[in-house]
Amino acid sequence: MGQVKGRVTIDDVAKQAGVSKTTISRYLNKKFECMSEKSKNRIAAVIEELQYRPNNLARSLKSSKSRLIGLIVADISSPFSSIVAQGISDSCKRYGYDVLMAHTDNDAEKEQKYILSMLDQRVDGLIINSTCKITEFLQDIATRYVPIVLADRPTFPTCFDTVRSADYAAVMEAVQYLVDKGYQRVGFFSEPINSNGTRLLRHKAYEKACSEILHMEPQEYVIHIHEKHRVEILVEDFIAKNSGAKKAIFTVNGVALVSVLNAIKNLQLTIPGDVGICSFDNWDWTGLMGPGITAISQPSYQVGVECVKRLMFRIHRNKTAPPKMIELPTKLIIRGST
């Protein structure tokens, strides 16, 4: 087959594939009824060879769809969020959609403002890593305007499709592992939980593990990552309170982990000699830090991919289906910190 010169049109694709423009149009709109597998494969091969890109603007005018997805991220500085966003971007591209992204810095007012701005730009749907503070507003948007899928952070009760890691099971597995390693006391260090659905679920799982696995009263510490001296005081308190026992700190996420590790360093404590460490978020550096940090690896990229799949289901197949919680398995990466 020869390469078509200049801008490739639907006529070029139809001619080279040996089918009508109508057939190509039906293929692009995923209307595969009465289309053989051989024809679909032939069209796909020609589109790839000619590097044909559909004119999304023209298609949106005919279908009343913009081919745009809005993505709201609470904290883009987190490696977890940036990997989720990459999964969303890549998956949207495969479906023929572009992504508009905004970063709220965990500010509910910004979240609401950016959502309204994206509606003005006629997005077909929203994927939101929410602050979890404007649930009623989100419900109104989903009812009156466009479908919403939540990435990672759920609302309670479950009002929206949500894709996240299976955090509850992950915490229980991690605590059981620590007990099997001889740890008698496990402290839970977290940023403020407030309405943050992810931290809340992990906190509940820790309390359950204290009751059923550790057989101890929960030892919970709320840290503010910018108050470094205060974090040191809380780490010292945990160490002193459990003198004589083999103890470990479990941090709610990678951000809390960094604060606790800095405190341990400033206090000149050793890992795992003075205290073991286990955390959510298996970031690249966790395998390089000291003896290596035992961490729960989340399927961050796949969370993004599954968010797009669920949003496409809402947009194209069923806008009124009951909300679904999709939980993806995690993996406990064991290293020298425990």
C-alpha positions as CSV (number, residue, x, y, z in Angstrom):
1,M,0.0,0.0,0.0
2,G,1.3,3.5,-0.8
3,Q,1.4,6.3,1.7
4,V,-1.2,9.0,1.1
5,K,0.4,12.4,0.9
6,G,-0.8,15.5,2.8
7,R,-3.7,15.6,5.2
8,V,-5.4,12.2,5.3
9,T,-9.2,12.3,4.9
10,I,-12.0,9.8,5.4
11,D,-12.2,9.5,1.6
12,D,-8.5,8.3,1.6
13,V,-9.2,5.7,4.3
14,A,-12.3,4.5,2.5
15,K,-10.6,4.2,-0.8
16,Q,-7.6,2.3,0.5
17,A,-9.7,0.0,2.7
18,G,-12.0,-0.7,-0.3
19,V,-15.2,0.3,1.6
20,S,-17.6,3.2,1.6
21,K,-17.3,6.4,3.6
22,T,-20.4,5.4,5.5
23,T,-18.7,2.2,6.6
24,I,-15.6,4.1,7.8
25,S,-17.9,6.5,9.7
26,R,-19.7,3.6,11.4
27,Y,-16.4,2.1,12.4
28,L,-15.2,5.4,13.9
29,N,-18.4,5.7,15.9
30,K,-18.0,2.1,17.1
31,K,-21.2,0.9,15.3
32,F,-20.0,-2.5,14.4
33,E,-23.4,-4.2,13.7
34,C,-23.3,-6.1,10.4
35,M,-19.6,-5.4,10.1
36,S,-17.4,-8.5,9.7
37,E,-14.3,-9.0,11.9
38,K,-12.2,-9.0,8.6
39,S,-13.6,-5.6,7.7
40,K,-12.9,-4.1,11.1
41,N,-9.3,-5.4,11.1
42,R,-8.8,-4.1,7.5
43,I,-10.1,-0.6,8.4
44,A,-8.0,-0.5,11.6
45,A,-4.8,-1.4,9.7
46,V,-5.5,1.3,7.1
47,I,-6.1,3.9,9.7
48,E,-2.9,3.0,11.5
49,E,-0.9,3.0,8.2
50,L,-2.2,6.3,7.0
51,Q,-2.1,7.8,10.5
52,Y,-5.6,9.1,10.1
53,R,-6.9,11.3,12.8
54,P,-10.7,11.9,12.9
55,N,-11.8,15.6,12.9
56,N,-13.2,15.6,16.4
57,L,-14.6,19.1,16.1
58,A,-16.7,18.1,13.0
59,R,-17.8,14.9,14.7
60,S,-18.8,16.7,17.9
61,L,-20.9,19.2,16.0
62,K,-22.8,16.3,14.3
63,S,-23.1,14.2,17.5
64,S,-23.6,17.1,20.0
65,K,-20.5,15.8,21.8
66,S,-17.3,17.7,22.3
67,R,-15.0,14.7,22.6
68,L,-13.5,16.3,25.7
69,I,-13.2,14.8,29.2
70,G,-12.6,17.1,32.2
71,L,-10.0,15.9,34.8
72,I,-9.8,17.5,38.2
73,V,-6.8,16.5,40.3
74,A,-6.5,17.4,44.0
75,D,-2.7,17.2,44.3
76,I,-0.8,16.9,41.1
77,S,2.5,17.0,43.1
78,S,1.8,13.5,44.4
79,P,3.4,10.8,42.2
80,F,0.2,8.7,42.6
81,S,-1.9,11.5,41.1
82,S,0.4,12.1,38.2
83,I,0.5,8.4,37.3
84,V,-3.3,8.2,37.5
85,A,-3.5,11.3,35.2
86,Q,-1.2,9.6,32.7
87,G,-3.5,6.5,32.7
88,I,-6.5,8.7,32.0
89,S,-4.8,10.7,29.3
90,D,-3.5,7.6,27.4
91,S,-6.9,5.8,27.7
92,C,-8.9,8.8,26.6
93,K,-6.7,9.1,23.5
94,R,-7.5,5.5,22.6
95,Y,-11.2,6.3,22.8
96,G,-10.7,9.4,20.6
97,Y,-11.1,12.0,23.4
98,D,-9.0,14.8,24.6
99,V,-8.4,15.8,28.2
100,L,-8.8,19.1,30.0
101,M,-7.0,19.0,33.3
102,A,-7.1,21.3,36.4
103,H,-5.3,21.1,39.7
104,T,-7.2,22.2,42.9
105,D,-4.5,21.9,45.5
106,N,-7.1,20.2,47.7
107,D,-9.2,23.4,47.7
108,A,-13.0,22.8,47.4
109,E,-13.7,26.3,46.1
110,K,-11.2,25.7,43.2
111,E,-12.7,22.3,42.6
112,Q,-16.2,23.8,42.1
113,K,-14.8,26.7,40.0
114,Y,-12.9,24.4,37.6
115,I,-15.9,22.1,37.2
116,L,-18.1,25.0,36.2
117,S,-15.4,26.2,33.8
118,M,-15.2,22.7,32.2
119,L,-18.9,22.6,31.8
120,D,-18.7,25.9,29.9
121,Q,-16.3,24.1,27.6
122,R,-18.9,21.4,27.0
123,V,-17.0,18.4,28.4
124,D,-18.8,15.1,27.9
125,G,-17.9,13.8,31.3
126,L,-15.7,14.4,34.4
127,I,-13.1,12.4,36.2
128,I,-12.5,13.9,39.6
129,N,-9.9,13.2,42.3
130,S,-12.1,15.1,44.7
131,T,-11.6,17.1,47.9
132,C,-14.7,15.2,49.2
133,K,-16.1,18.4,50.5
134,I,-18.7,19.3,47.8
135,T,-20.6,16.1,47.4
136,E,-24.0,17.7,47.0
137,F,-22.7,20.0,44.3
138,L,-21.2,17.0,42.5
139,Q,-24.5,15.2,42.7
140,D,-26.3,18.1,41.1
141,I,-23.7,18.2,38.3
142,A,-24.1,14.5,37.7
143,T,-27.9,14.7,37.7
144,R,-28.3,17.8,35.5
145,Y,-25.3,17.9,33.2
146,V,-22.6,15.2,32.7
147,P,-21.6,11.8,34.2
148,I,-18.9,11.8,36.9
149,V,-16.4,9.1,37.9
150,L,-14.3,9.6,41.0
151,A,-10.6,8.6,40.9
152,D,-9.3,7.1,44.2
153,R,-11.2,9.3,46.7
154,P,-14.8,7.9,47.4
155,T,-17.7,9.7,48.9
156,F,-20.0,8.2,51.6
157,P,-22.5,7.1,50.9
158,T,-21.4,5.9,47.5
159,C,-23.1,8.4,45.1
160,F,-20.8,8.0,42.1
161,D,-18.8,5.4,40.2
162,T,-15.5,5.2,41.9
163,V,-12.2,3.5,40.9
164,R,-9.6,3.0,43.6
165,S,-7.2,0.6,45.2
166,A,-8.5,-2.2,47.5
167,D,-7.2,-0.2,50.5
168,Y,-9.1,-2.0,53.2
169,A,-7.7,-5.4,52.3
170,A,-4.2,-3.9,51.8
171,V,-4.1,-2.5,55.3
172,M,-5.2,-5.8,56.8
173,E,-2.6,-7.7,54.9
174,A,0.2,-5.3,55.9
175,V,-0.7,-5.4,59.6
176,Q,-0.9,-9.3,59.5
177,Y,2.6,-9.3,57.9
178,L,3.9,-7.0,60.6
179,V,2.5,-9.3,63.3
180,D,4.0,-12.3,61.6
181,K,7.4,-10.5,61.7
182,G,7.0,-10.2,65.5
183,Y,5.8,-6.6,65.7
184,Q,3.6,-6.1,68.8
185,R,2.6,-2.4,68.4
186,V,1.8,-0.5,65.2
187,G,1.1,3.2,65.2
188,F,-1.0,4.9,62.5
189,F,0.4,8.2,61.2
190,S,-1.9,10.2,58.9
191,E,-2.5,13.7,57.7
192,P,-5.9,15.0,58.9
193,I,-8.6,12.6,57.8
194,N,-11.6,15.0,57.8
195,S,-13.8,14.1,54.8
196,N,-11.0,12.5,52.8
197,G,-12.5,9.2,51.8
198,T,-9.3,7.4,51.2
199,R,-7.7,8.2,54.5
200,L,-10.9,7.4,56.2
201,L,-11.1,3.9,54.8
202,R,-7.5,3.2,55.6
203,H,-8.1,4.5,59.1
204,K,-11.1,2.3,59.6
205,A,-9.1,-0.7,58.3
206,Y,-6.3,0.1,60.8
207,E,-8.8,0.2,63.7
208,K,-10.2,-3.2,62.5
209,A,-6.7,-4.6,62.4
210,C,-6.0,-3.4,65.9
211,S,-9.0,-5.3,67.2
212,E,-8.7,-8.5,65.2
213,I,-5.0,-8.9,64.5
214,L,-2.9,-6.8,66.9
215,H,-5.3,-7.1,69.9
216,M,-4.4,-3.6,71.1
217,E,-6.0,-0.2,71.4
218,P,-5.4,1.9,68.3
219,Q,-2.5,4.4,68.5
220,E,-3.3,7.1,66.0
221,Y,-1.3,10.2,65.3
222,V,-2.5,13.1,63.1
223,I,0.4,15.0,61.5
224,H,0.6,18.2,59.6
225,I,3.4,17.8,57.1
226,H,4.6,21.4,57.4
227,E,4.9,21.2,61.2
228,K,8.2,19.2,61.3
229,H,8.9,19.7,65.0
230,R,5.4,18.5,65.9
231,V,5.9,15.4,63.8
232,E,9.1,14.7,65.7
233,I,7.2,15.0,69.0
234,L,4.6,12.6,67.9
235,V,7.2,10.0,66.8
236,E,9.0,10.4,70.1
237,D,5.7,9.8,71.9
238,F,5.0,6.6,70.0
239,I,8.5,5.3,70.7
240,A,8.3,6.1,74.4
241,K,4.7,4.8,74.8
242,N,5.8,1.4,73.5
243,S,9.2,1.0,75.2
244,G,10.3,-2.6,75.3
245,A,7.9,-3.7,72.6
246,K,8.8,-4.4,68.9
247,K,7.1,-1.5,67.2
248,A,6.4,-0.2,63.7
249,I,4.8,3.0,62.2
250,F,2.3,2.6,59.4
251,T,1.8,5.8,57.4
252,V,-1.4,6.5,55.4
253,N,0.4,7.6,52.2
254,G,3.7,8.6,50.7
255,V,3.4,12.3,51.8
256,A,3.0,11.3,55.5
257,L,5.8,8.8,55.0
258,V,8.2,11.6,54.0
259,S,7.4,13.6,57.1
260,V,7.9,10.6,59.4
261,L,11.2,9.6,57.8
262,N,12.5,13.2,58.3
263,A,11.4,13.0,61.9
264,I,13.2,9.7,62.4
265,K,16.3,11.0,60.8
266,N,16.3,14.2,63.0
267,L,15.7,12.1,66.1
268,Q,18.7,9.9,65.1
269,L,16.6,6.7,65.3
270,T,17.4,3.6,63.3
271,I,15.2,1.7,60.9
272,P,14.2,-1.0,61.7
273,G,16.3,-1.2,64.9
274,D,14.3,1.4,66.8
275,V,11.2,1.3,64.8
276,G,9.9,-0.5,61.7
277,I,8.3,1.4,58.8
278,C,5.5,0.4,56.5
279,S,3.5,2.7,54.2
280,F,1.1,3.1,51.4
281,D,2.6,4.3,48.1
282,N,5.5,2.4,46.6
283,W,7.2,5.4,45.1
284,D,10.5,5.0,43.1
285,W,12.7,6.2,46.0
286,T,11.2,3.9,48.6
287,G,13.4,1.1,47.4
288,L,16.5,3.3,47.7
289,M,15.9,5.0,51.1
290,G,18.0,3.4,53.9
291,P,17.3,-0.3,54.1
292,G,14.4,0.1,51.6
293,I,10.8,0.9,52.8
294,T,8.2,-1.8,52.9
295,A,5.3,-0.3,51.0
296,I,1.9,-1.1,49.5
297,S,2.1,-0.7,45.7
298,Q,-1.1,0.7,44.2
299,P,-2.2,0.1,40.6
300,S,-2.1,3.9,39.9
301,Y,-2.0,3.8,36.1
302,Q,-4.7,1.2,35.9
303,V,-6.9,3.3,38.2
304,G,-6.8,6.0,35.5
305,V,-7.5,3.5,32.7
306,E,-10.5,2.0,34.6
307,C,-11.9,5.5,35.3
308,V,-12.0,6.2,31.6
309,K,-13.7,2.8,30.8
310,R,-16.4,3.5,33.4
311,L,-16.9,7.0,32.1
312,M,-17.3,5.7,28.5
313,F,-19.9,3.2,29.8
314,R,-21.8,6.2,31.3
315,I,-21.5,8.4,28.2
316,H,-22.3,5.8,25.6
317,R,-24.3,3.0,27.2
318,N,-26.1,3.6,30.5
319,K,-26.3,7.0,32.2
320,T,-28.7,5.8,34.9
321,A,-27.0,2.6,36.2
322,P,-26.5,2.4,39.9
323,P,-23.1,3.7,41.1
324,K,-20.3,1.1,41.2
325,M,-17.2,0.9,43.4
326,I,-14.4,-0.7,41.5
327,E,-11.5,-1.8,43.7
328,L,-8.2,-2.9,42.1
329,P,-5.7,-5.2,43.9
330,T,-2.6,-3.9,45.5
331,K,0.8,-5.6,46.3
332,L,2.8,-5.5,49.5
333,I,6.5,-4.9,48.6
334,I,8.6,-6.1,51.5
335,R,12.0,-4.5,52.1
336,G,14.4,-3.9,54.9
337,S,12.4,-1.4,57.0
338,T,10.5,-4.2,58.5
